[in-house]
Amino acid sequence: MIFDLTLAGFNGHTDTTDHLVKWVKAPHREAVVRFAAAHGLEGYTLDRLEGRDDYTFEDGVDVQLDYEGNVIAHAPHVEVAYWKDEKPLDVAD
């Protein structure tokens, strides 16, 4: 299954927050919830992307999880450890 994990701060009306939408491949929803908790993610939304179960990293998947919510693979550009600190690009630290 592919899940759309949208981090806090996402605003669909501007492209400065597109990086806050992550695609997560996981065997079930609870794996993504465990992953989010383990990485300190709060204020996120989680939706299943229907009909996209065969998507891969080449299609835009950011991370793949096992049944327990552990990362078993990720796209080359992904640094999961920093997701909890990501902000919209137009917001100063």
KOLNU-60850 format. One record per residue (C-alpha): x, y, z. Coordinates in steps of 0.02 Angstrom, whole numbers, plus 32768, in hexadecimal, padded with zeros to 4 digits. Layout:
east_north_up
X_Y_Z
...
END
This chain:
east_north_up
8000_8000_8000
8036_80B2_7FE0
800B_8137_8060
800E_81F4_804F
8060_8235_80EF
8044_82F0_80F3
80AD_8349_8175
8074_83DC_81DD
807F_8482_8181
8047_8444_80D7
7FDF_84C0_8074
7F96_8484_7FD0
7F88_8537_7F91
8044_854E_7F7F
80D1_84E5_7F39
8145_851D_7FC6
80FF_8490_8030
80FE_8401_7FB2
8197_83B4_8007
8129_8394_80A0
80CA_830B_8044
8120_8261_8052
80F0_81BE_7FFE
8108_8128_806F
80FC_8073_8035
80C4_8003_80C4
8066_7F60_80DD
7FE0_7FB6_8146
7FAD_805E_8191
7FE8_8033_8242
809B_801F_8202
8098_80D5_81C8
804E_810E_826E
80DB_80B3_82CB
815D_80FF_8255
8116_81AE_8272
8119_8199_832F
81CB_8154_832D
8206_81EB_82CA
81AD_826E_8332
8132_82A1_82AA
809C_82FF_82ED
800A_8358_829B
8012_82EF_81FD
7F86_82A9_8192
7F89_81FB_8149
7F28_81BE_80B2
7F36_8122_8048
7F57_8141_7F8F
7EDF_80C8_7F3D
7F19_806C_7EA2
7FD0_8095_7EB8
800E_7FFC_7F17
808D_7FD3_7E90
80E3_807D_7E9C
819F_807C_7EBB
8225_80FC_7EE5
822C_8129_7E2D
8173_8159_7E38
8190_81CA_7ECE
8189_8157_7F65
81F8_81A1_7FED
8206_8111_8067
81D6_8059_8079
81A8_800E_8122
819D_7F5F_8169
8109_7F1D_81CF
814A_7F6F_826D
8163_801A_821F
821F_800E_820C
8271_8058_8171
82AE_7FCD_80FF
82D6_803B_8068
82CE_80F1_8035
82E6_815C_7F9C
8397_81A1_7F87
8365_8255_7FAE
8306_822A_804E
8345_8257_80FD
82B9_8216_816E
830F_8256_820B
82ED_830A_81D4
8234_82F9_81AA
81FA_8333_8256
825A_83D7_823E
821E_83FF_818F
81BF_84A1_8175
8172_84FD_80E2
81FC_854B_8079
81BA_85FB_8097
81C4_85EC_8156
8263_8626_81AC
82AD_85BF_823B
END
